[in-house]
Amino acid sequence: MTFDIEIEGFIPPIFTATQRVGKVVEQHFQGTSLTFSIQDGPEAGQTVKHVHVHILPRKTGDFSRNDSVYDELQKHDKEDCAATWRSEEEMAAEAAALRVYFQ
């Protein structure tokens, strides 16, 4: 993982949290790399009106074209079919599994 700047006070808190969560996500999902995405404004694909960072674990060959991950993100955010989204229960189970890494 290359997002590993350790200079205290150099990284704003959101990036400190992103780095910490990214390490957990990469480990939990057996990724070998991470893609971080911040979409700021509707033209950039932002669909909710608060700042957040997408942290995507990556593996060799997960996309035939590396940048296709952004196409998938944009497509996912525009899907208006709740049937394609994870349920509240699925997200809660995933959060519980990830929470143990932070205790």
Secondary structure as GFF3:
##gff-version 3
##sequence-region A 1 103
A	DSSP	alpha_helix	13	28	.	.	.	ID=ss1
A	DSSP	beta_strand	33	37	.	.	.	ID=ss2
A	DSSP	three_ten_helix	42	44	.	.	.	ID=ss3
A	DSSP	beta_strand	54	58	.	.	.	ID=ss4
A	DSSP	alpha_helix	68	78	.	.	.	ID=ss5
A	DSSP	three_ten_helix	82	84	.	.	.	ID=ss6
A	DSSP	alpha_helix	88	99	.	.	.	ID=ss7
A	DSSP	three_ten_helix	100	102	.	.	.	ID=ss8
###
